[in-house]
Amino acid sequence: ALLEQMNGDFKKIQIIRLGMIQNIAAGKSFEYKRLADDSSEIKKRAARLKLALALREDGGSDGPGPAPVEFGTDTIQNAASDLCLEISRFTTNPLFKEGAVYNIRYAKEADKTLETIIELSENIKTSADKLRRSSREP
């Protein structure tokens, strides 16, 4: 059941990323509500993957996370693009290739990338919610 959930989380994150990439490629601005919802879903699934994969030997992080970042209308598109890049970096990690052998370096990279995805998606969600309220988007 855990493996099935992990596969589902892995695929769902990629599906959400694909939708975001299509908006970026088409030059469309994100709807703040959808961006907040997508970011929330990415964060939830990335956190679950991080816990399930237990990629770090010590089970922890490198210390307190960075301070929250608030994105404005002029920077939220770039933040969404950065999130897509980090998701791609995670999903193409050699650790997840068929027949791969566990490698500490790749595991640390995957763990760090997941942590970045979690933090960035939280910041995007919070910012998109604020921008939606201030712009009175439904």
C-alpha positions as CSV (number, residue, x, y, z in Angstrom):
1,A,0.0,0.0,0.0
2,L,2.9,2.4,0.8
3,L,4.6,1.7,-2.5
4,E,1.3,2.3,-4.3
5,Q,0.8,5.6,-2.5
6,M,4.4,6.7,-3.2
7,N,3.9,5.9,-6.9
8,G,0.6,7.9,-6.9
9,D,2.3,10.9,-5.2
10,F,5.2,10.8,-7.6
11,K,2.9,10.7,-10.6
12,K,0.5,13.4,-9.3
13,I,3.3,15.8,-8.7
14,Q,4.5,15.3,-12.3
15,I,0.9,15.8,-13.6
16,I,0.5,19.1,-11.7
17,R,4.0,20.2,-12.9
18,L,2.9,19.4,-16.5
19,G,-0.1,21.6,-16.2
20,M,2.0,24.4,-14.8
21,I,4.5,24.0,-17.6
22,Q,1.8,24.2,-20.2
23,N,0.6,27.5,-18.7
24,I,4.1,28.9,-18.6
25,A,4.8,27.9,-22.2
26,A,1.5,29.4,-23.4
27,G,2.4,32.7,-21.6
28,K,-0.7,32.5,-19.4
29,S,-0.8,34.1,-16.0
30,F,-1.7,31.7,-13.2
31,E,-5.1,31.9,-11.6
32,Y,-4.1,32.5,-7.9
33,K,-6.7,30.0,-6.6
34,R,-5.5,27.2,-8.8
35,L,-1.9,28.0,-8.1
36,A,-2.5,27.9,-4.4
37,D,-4.4,24.6,-4.7
38,D,-1.7,23.1,-6.9
39,S,1.0,24.2,-4.6
40,S,-0.8,22.9,-1.6
41,E,-1.2,19.5,-3.3
42,I,2.5,19.4,-4.3
43,K,3.5,20.2,-0.8
44,K,1.3,17.5,0.7
45,R,2.6,14.9,-1.6
46,A,6.2,15.9,-1.5
47,A,6.1,15.9,2.3
48,R,4.6,12.4,2.2
49,L,7.3,11.2,-0.2
50,K,10.0,12.7,2.0
51,L,8.7,10.8,5.0
52,A,8.2,7.6,3.1
53,L,11.5,7.6,1.4
54,A,13.5,8.4,4.5
55,L,16.5,9.4,2.4
56,R,18.6,10.8,5.2
57,E,20.3,8.6,7.7
58,D,19.6,10.9,10.6
59,G,16.0,11.4,9.5
60,G,16.2,15.2,10.0
61,S,16.9,18.3,8.1
62,D,19.9,20.5,8.1
63,G,18.4,22.8,10.7
64,P,15.8,25.4,10.8
65,G,14.4,26.2,7.4
66,P,14.7,29.5,5.7
67,A,12.4,32.3,6.5
68,P,9.1,32.4,4.5
69,V,9.3,34.3,1.3
70,E,6.4,36.3,-0.1
71,F,6.0,36.6,-3.8
72,G,4.3,39.5,-5.5
73,T,2.5,39.6,-8.8
74,D,5.8,40.3,-10.6
75,T,7.7,37.3,-9.0
76,I,5.1,34.5,-8.5
77,Q,5.4,33.3,-12.1
78,N,9.1,32.9,-11.7
79,A,8.6,31.1,-8.4
80,A,6.2,28.7,-10.1
81,S,8.8,28.1,-12.8
82,D,11.4,27.4,-10.2
83,L,9.1,24.9,-8.5
84,C,8.6,23.1,-11.9
85,L,12.4,23.0,-12.2
86,E,12.9,21.6,-8.7
87,I,10.2,18.9,-9.4
88,S,12.0,18.0,-12.6
89,R,15.3,17.8,-10.7
90,F,13.7,15.4,-8.2
91,T,11.9,13.2,-10.6
92,T,15.0,12.8,-12.8
93,N,17.3,12.0,-10.0
94,P,19.4,8.9,-10.9
95,L,18.2,7.3,-7.7
96,F,14.8,6.7,-9.3
97,K,16.0,5.2,-12.5
98,E,15.0,1.6,-13.2
99,G,17.6,-0.8,-11.8
100,A,19.4,2.0,-9.9
101,V,21.5,1.1,-6.9
102,Y,21.1,3.1,-3.7
103,N,23.7,5.9,-3.7
104,I,24.2,8.2,-0.7
105,R,25.0,11.2,-2.9
106,Y,21.8,10.8,-5.0
107,A,19.7,10.2,-1.8
108,K,21.0,13.4,-0.3
109,E,20.3,15.3,-3.5
110,A,16.8,13.9,-3.6
111,D,16.2,14.8,0.0
112,K,17.4,18.3,-0.4
113,T,15.3,18.8,-3.6
114,L,12.2,17.5,-1.8
115,E,12.9,20.0,1.0
116,T,13.2,22.8,-1.5
117,I,9.9,21.7,-3.2
118,I,8.1,21.7,0.1
119,E,9.4,25.1,1.1
120,L,8.8,26.7,-2.3
121,S,5.3,25.3,-2.7
122,E,4.4,26.6,0.8
123,N,5.6,30.1,-0.1
124,I,3.8,30.0,-3.4
125,K,0.6,28.8,-1.8
126,T,0.7,31.5,0.9
127,S,1.6,34.2,-1.6
128,A,-1.1,33.1,-4.2
129,D,-3.7,33.2,-1.4
130,K,-2.8,36.7,-0.4
131,L,-2.7,37.9,-4.1
132,R,-6.1,36.3,-4.7
133,R,-7.6,38.1,-1.7
134,S,-6.1,41.4,-2.7
135,S,-7.2,41.1,-6.3
136,R,-10.6,39.8,-5.4
137,E,-10.2,36.8,-7.6
138,P,-13.0,34.3,-6.9
